[in-house]
Amino acid sequence: GVAHVDLALDVDFGQDPNRGPYLTYVVKQRFDDTRDRVYRITDVEASSPTAPDEVHLAEDGGLLEVRIGDEDRDDLTGVHSYRVTYRVEGWVSSAAALGLEGDELFLNVVGDAWVVPVLDVTVTVVGPDEVLAVRCYAGPDDTCAEQD
């Protein structure tokens, strides 16, 4: 199936000038001795009311780096809001194909390599069927403020 992701986040660059946020996604990972899982991320767009929002994509091995901002500027400070949308194929783990109790979706929204604070993240996932269970993990203590 296909997922359409709509991500809203506030990033605090503090007083250290920065170009903009970098999001890193796994796009290829080993499945077994003969196969890899491939996640196709396309149609990446970003917008910000207060900061440059050009999208620059770079794939390295099994990772896709989404860099947002002007590559020729590094003067952003303070808090800036961003909205990022993209399309993904391959994220859902099929129960039938993998012998699971149900289809599963594990979504790493912003990655784990941030050096600036991410203050507020909202993710909306819409699927073709009812969600039976949800877990959210964030930060070193693996907790989320809210999950629906």
PEHU-V487980 format. One record per pair of residues at least 24 apart in sequence whose C-alpha atoms are under 10 Angstrom apart, sorted by the first residue. I is the first residue (numbers start at 0). J is the second residue. D is the distance in Angstrom with one decimal. If there is no record, write none. Layout:
{{I,J,D} {I,J,D}}
This chain:
{{0,87,8.5} {0,88,6.1} {0,89,6.6} {0,90,7.9} {0,91,7.0} {0,92,9.7} {0,93,9.6} {0,126,9.1} {0,127,9.2} {1,39,9.4} {1,40,9.8} {1,86,6.9} {1,87,5.6} {1,88,4.7} {1,89,7.1} {1,90,7.9} {1,91,8.4} {1,126,8.9} {1,127,9.9} {2,40,9.4} {2,85,8.3} {2,86,5.7} {2,87,5.1} {2,88,6.5} {2,89,8.5} {2,90,7.6} {2,91,8.6} {2,124,7.6} {2,125,7.6} {2,126,7.5} {2,127,9.9} {3,40,9.8} {3,41,9.8} {3,42,9.5} {3,84,7.3} {3,85,6.0} {3,86,4.6} {3,87,6.5} {3,88,9.1} {3,123,9.0} {3,124,7.4} {3,125,7.6} {3,126,9.1} {4,43,9.5} {4,83,7.9} {4,84,5.4} {4,85,5.3} {4,86,6.2} {4,87,7.7} {4,108,9.3} {4,122,7.5} {4,123,6.8} {4,124,6.5} {4,125,8.4} {5,44,9.8} {5,45,9.8} {5,82,7.2} {5,83,6.0} {5,84,4.6} {5,85,7.0} {5,86,9.1} {5,121,8.4} {5,122,6.2} {5,123,6.1} {5,124,7.7} {5,125,9.8} {6,45,9.3} {6,81,8.1} {6,82,5.6} {6,83,5.1} {6,84,6.1} {6,85,8.8} {6,108,7.9} {6,109,9.0} {6,120,7.3} {6,121,6.0} {6,122,5.0} {6,123,7.1} {6,124,9.5} {7,45,9.7} {7,46,9.6} {7,47,9.8} {7,80,7.4} {7,81,5.8} {7,82,4.5} {7,83,6.4} {7,84,8.8} {7,119,7.8} {7,120,5.7} {7,121,5.2} {7,122,6.7} {7,123,9.1} {8,47,10.0} {8,79,8.5} {8,80,5.8} {8,81,5.4} {8,82,6.5} {8,83,8.4} {8,109,9.2} {8,117,7.0} {8,118,7.2} {8,119,5.3} {8,120,4.4} {8,121,6.5} {8,122,8.8} {9,47,9.9} {9,78,6.5} {9,79,5.6} {9,80,4.3} {9,81,6.3} {9,82,8.9} {9,116,8.7} {9,117,5.9} {9,118,5.4} {9,119,5.2} {9,120,6.8} {9,121,9.5} {10,76,9.7} {10,77,8.1} {10,78,5.5} {10,79,5.5} {10,80,6.4} {10,81,7.9} {10,113,10.0} {10,115,7.2} {10,116,6.1} {10,117,4.6} {10,118,5.9} {10,119,7.7} {10,120,9.1} {11,75,9.5} {11,76,7.4} {11,77,5.3} {11,78,4.1} {11,79,6.5} {11,80,8.9} {11,115,6.3} {11,116,5.4} {11,117,6.3} {11,118,6.9} {11,119,9.8} {12,74,9.8} {12,75,6.9} {12,76,5.0} {12,77,5.0} {12,78,6.1} {12,79,8.0} {12,114,9.1} {12,115,5.8} {12,116,7.2} {12,117,9.0} {13,75,8.8} {13,76,5.4} {13,77,4.7} {13,78,7.2} {13,115,7.8} {13,116,8.5} {14,74,9.6} {14,75,8.5} {14,76,5.3} {14,77,6.4} {14,78,9.9} {15,73,9.3} {15,74,8.3} {15,75,7.9} {15,76,6.2} {15,77,8.5} {15,115,9.4} {16,72,9.2} {16,73,5.7} {16,74,4.6} {16,75,5.0} {16,76,5.3} {16,77,8.8} {17,68,9.3} {17,72,7.9} {17,73,4.6} {17,74,5.5} {17,75,4.9} {17,76,6.6} {17,77,9.6} {17,115,9.6} {18,50,9.2} {18,51,8.5} {18,52,10.0} {18,66,8.8} {18,67,7.7} {18,68,5.7} {18,69,6.4} {18,70,6.7} {18,71,8.0} {18,72,5.8} {18,73,4.2} {18,74,6.5} {18,75,6.1} {18,76,9.1} {19,50,7.9} {19,51,7.8} {19,52,8.1} {19,53,9.6} {19,66,7.2} {19,67,5.5} {19,68,5.0} {19,69,7.7} {19,70,8.8} {19,72,9.1} {19,73,7.8} {19,74,9.1} {19,75,7.0} {19,76,9.3} {19,79,8.9} {19,81,9.6} {20,52,9.5} {20,65,8.2} {20,66,6.1} {20,67,5.5} {20,68,7.3} {20,79,9.6} {20,81,8.8} {20,109,9.8} {20,113,8.7} {20,114,10.0} {20,115,8.8} {20,117,9.5} {21,54,9.8} {21,55,9.4} {21,56,9.8} {21,64,6.6} {21,65,5.6} {21,66,4.5} {21,67,6.3} {21,68,9.0} {21,109,8.6} {21,110,9.2} {21,112,9.1} {21,113,8.2} {22,56,9.8} {22,63,8.2} {22,64,5.8} {22,65,5.0} {22,66,6.5} {22,67,8.3} {22,83,9.9} {22,108,8.3} {22,109,5.6} {22,110,6.4} {22,111,9.2} {22,112,8.7} {22,113,8.7} {23,56,9.8} {23,57,9.6} {23,58,9.5} {23,62,6.6} {23,63,5.7} {23,64,4.5} {23,65,6.2} {23,66,8.6} {23,107,9.1} {23,108,8.8} {23,109,6.9} {23,110,5.7} {23,111,8.4} {23,112,8.3} {23,113,9.8} {24,58,9.5} {24,61,8.5} {24,62,5.6} {24,63,5.2} {24,64,6.5} {24,65,8.1} {24,106,9.5} {24,107,7.4} {24,108,8.1} {24,109,7.9} {24,110,6.8} {24,111,10.0} {25,58,9.7} {25,59,9.9} {25,60,9.2} {25,61,5.8} {25,62,4.6} {25,63,6.3} {25,64,8.9} {25,107,8.7} {25,110,9.1} {26,58,8.6} {26,59,9.6} {26,60,8.6} {26,61,5.3} {26,62,5.4} {26,63,6.3} {26,64,9.8} {26,87,9.5} {26,88,9.9} {26,89,9.2} {26,90,9.4} {27,60,7.7} {27,61,4.4} {27,62,6.9} {27,63,9.1} {28,60,9.4} {28,61,6.3} {28,62,9.0} {29,61,9.3} {35,61,10.0} {36,61,9.9} {36,89,7.7} {36,90,9.0} {36,92,9.9} {37,61,8.6} {37,88,8.3} {37,89,6.5} {37,90,8.5} {38,62,9.9} {38,63,10.0} {38,87,6.6} {38,88,5.6} {38,89,4.8} {38,90,6.2} {38,91,9.6} {39,63,9.8} {39,86,7.9} {39,87,5.4} {39,88,5.0} {39,89,6.7} {39,90,8.7} {40,85,6.7} {40,86,5.6} {40,87,4.5} {40,88,6.7} {40,89,9.1} {40,90,9.8} {41,84,9.5} {41,85,6.0} {41,86,5.2} {41,87,6.4} {41,88,8.6} {42,84,7.6} {42,85,5.1} {42,86,5.8} {42,87,8.8} {43,83,7.2} {43,84,5.7} {43,85,4.3} {43,86,7.1} {43,87,9.6} {44,82,8.3} {44,83,5.7} {44,84,5.3} {44,85,6.4} {44,86,9.8} {45,81,6.9} {45,82,5.6} {45,83,4.4} {45,84,6.4} {45,85,8.9} {46,80,8.5} {46,81,5.7} {46,82,5.3} {46,83,6.6} {46,84,9.0} {47,79,7.5} {47,80,5.8} {47,81,4.7} {47,82,6.5} {47,83,9.0} {48,79,8.1} {48,80,7.1} {48,81,7.7} {48,82,9.4} {49,75,9.6} {49,78,9.1} {49,79,6.3} {49,80,7.2} {49,81,8.7} {50,75,7.5} {50,76,9.8} {50,78,9.7} {50,79,6.7} {50,80,8.0} {50,81,8.3} {51,75,9.1} {51,79,10.0} {51,81,9.7} {52,81,7.9} {52,82,9.2} {52,83,9.4} {54,83,9.5} {78,116,9.4} {78,117,9.3} {78,118,8.7} {79,117,9.9} {79,118,9.9} {80,117,9.9} {80,118,9.6} {80,119,9.0} {80,120,9.8} {81,120,9.7} {82,120,9.9} {82,121,9.6} {101,131,9.1} {102,130,9.9} {102,131,10.0} {103,130,9.8} {103,131,10.0} {103,132,9.6} {104,133,9.6} {105,133,9.9} {105,134,9.4} {105,135,9.8} {106,135,9.5} {107,135,9.9} {107,136,9.2} {107,137,9.7} {108,137,9.9} {109,137,9.9} {110,137,9.9} {111,137,9.1} {111,138,8.2} {111,139,9.9} {121,145,10.0} {123,147,10.0}}
